[in-house]
Amino acid sequence: MSRAGAAAHVPRALPSCVVHVGVAVVAVTLSVMIIPTRFWLIVALVLSIAAAAVPRVYSAWGLAVLLALYQLSFEPSAAGWRTYTLLAGIHLLHVLAALSLVVPLRGRIDARVFLRVLRRYAVVQLPCQALLVIVLAVVSPASASIALPWLAPVAALLLIVLTAALISPFARNPR
């Protein structure tokens, strides 16, 4: 008696390497867009390649930290594109890198999985981008001369409300 390999047919399947390639594309794009310094760009590109090739090294999150720290060297602006792109890009990098940890490099994955992931990504990104617009408008250099002692408690309250709004659907339906 011989053992036959179990095969499952997935009707709308994509190659699972799409996730790993997506990690590489997002990581390299963010690195090139955000980091102009040659040395740190090389470090970021090496982390990008490592994140796509060997997800278990967790270099995608090291790259996310590097990109976030590099953003601190720029002046925050509500009119600039850099901060919004970085917020969306690092979140997408995190989502794809987490997915690449559980998806094998070879094989096929149901396309509906990507739709669910993208829907959750959009549900989180929309309020976060709106909150970032508000925060950048309040903290912009034009309003820096105004004392804002009330900003910390209001921001904490907004963060609690946002967290409750995002977690409550999962608390009601534990699936």
C-alpha positions in Angstrom: 0.0 0.0 0.0 1.5 3.4 -1.0 0.6 6.7 0.5 -0.7 9.2 -2.0 -0.2 12.9 -1.3 -3.3 14.7 -0.2 -4.3 17.3 -2.7 -7.1 19.8 -2.3 -8.5 21.7 -5.2 -9.1 25.4 -4.6 -11.2 26.9 -7.3 -9.9 30.5 -7.2 -6.4 30.0 -6.1 -3.3 32.1 -6.4 0.3 31.1 -6.1 1.2 31.6 -2.5 4.5 33.2 -3.5 2.4 36.3 -4.3 2.4 37.1 -0.6 6.2 36.9 -0.4 6.6 39.0 -3.5 4.1 41.5 -2.1 6.3 41.8 1.0 9.3 42.5 -1.2 7.5 45.0 -3.4 6.0 47.0 -0.4 9.3 46.9 1.5 11.5 48.0 -1.4 9.0 50.7 -2.4 8.8 52.2 1.1 12.5 52.1 1.5 13.2 53.9 -1.8 10.4 56.5 -1.1 11.3 57.3 2.5 15.1 56.8 2.9 17.4 59.1 0.8 20.6 58.3 2.6 22.7 55.7 0.7 23.9 53.6 3.7 20.5 53.4 5.4 18.9 52.7 2.0 21.2 49.7 1.5 20.4 48.5 5.0 16.7 48.8 4.3 17.0 47.0 1.0 18.9 44.1 2.6 16.1 43.9 5.3 13.5 44.0 2.5 15.1 41.1 0.7 15.5 39.1 3.9 11.8 39.8 4.8 10.6 38.3 1.6 13.1 35.4 1.4 13.1 34.3 5.0 10.0 35.5 6.9 11.0 33.7 10.1 13.9 36.1 10.7 11.3 38.9 11.3 13.3 41.4 9.4 10.1 43.1 8.1 9.4 44.4 11.5 13.0 45.6 11.8 12.5 47.5 8.5 9.3 48.9 9.9 11.1 50.3 12.9 13.9 51.7 10.7 11.4 53.4 8.5 9.4 54.8 11.5 12.6 56.1 13.1 13.8 57.6 9.9 10.5 59.5 9.6 11.3 61.3 12.9 14.0 63.3 11.0 11.3 65.0 8.9 9.0 67.8 9.9 5.5 66.5 10.3 3.1 68.2 7.9 -0.6 67.7 7.3 -0.1 68.6 3.7 2.8 66.2 3.0 2.4 62.8 1.6 5.3 61.1 3.4 3.6 60.4 6.8 0.3 59.1 5.3 2.2 56.8 2.9 4.4 55.6 5.7 1.4 54.8 7.9 -0.4 52.8 5.2 2.8 51.2 3.9 4.1 50.0 7.3 0.7 48.6 8.1 0.5 46.8 4.8 4.1 45.5 5.3 3.0 44.2 8.7 -0.1 42.5 7.3 1.8 40.8 4.4 4.7 39.8 6.6 2.4 38.2 9.1 0.6 36.4 6.3 4.0 35.2 4.9 4.8 33.5 8.2 1.9 31.1 7.8 1.8 30.8 4.0 4.4 28.4 2.4 6.5 29.7 -0.4 5.2 27.0 -2.7 1.6 26.0 -3.1 -1.7 27.8 -3.7 -3.8 30.0 -1.6 -7.5 30.9 -1.9 -8.0 34.3 -3.4 -10.8 35.0 -0.9 -8.2 35.1 1.8 -6.6 38.2 0.2 -10.0 39.9 0.0 -10.6 39.3 3.7 -7.1 40.6 4.5 -7.6 43.7 2.3 -11.0 44.4 3.9 -9.6 44.3 7.4 -6.7 46.4 6.2 -9.1 49.1 4.9 -11.3 49.0 8.0 -8.2 49.8 10.1 -6.6 52.3 7.7 -9.6 54.6 7.2 -10.0 55.7 10.8 -6.2 55.7 11.4 -5.6 58.0 8.4 -8.4 60.3 9.5 -7.0 60.5 13.0 -3.5 61.2 11.5 -4.9 64.1 9.5 -6.4 65.6 12.7 -3.2 65.0 14.7 -1.0 66.5 12.0 -3.3 69.5 11.6 -3.2 70.1 15.4 0.6 69.6 15.8 1.7 71.3 12.6 4.4 74.0 12.9 1.8 76.7 12.3 -0.1 75.7 15.5 3.1 75.0 17.5 3.0 78.4 19.2 -0.4 77.5 20.8 -0.2 75.7 24.2 -2.1 72.4 24.0 -2.2 70.9 27.5 -5.6 69.4 26.7 -4.4 67.4 23.7 -3.0 64.4 25.7 -6.3 63.5 27.5 -8.3 64.1 24.4 -6.0 61.9 22.3 -6.1 59.2 25.0 -9.9 59.3 25.0 -10.0 59.1 21.1 -7.6 56.1 21.2 -9.8 54.3 23.7 -12.9 55.0 21.6 -11.1 53.8 18.4 -9.8 50.7 20.1 -13.3 49.9 21.5 -14.8 50.4 18.0 -12.4 48.1 16.4 -12.5 45.4 19.0 -16.2 45.3 19.7 -17.2 43.3 16.6 -14.7 40.6 17.6 -15.9 40.6 21.2 -19.5 40.0 20.0 -18.6 37.3 17.5 -15.6 35.3 18.7 -15.1 33.5 15.4 
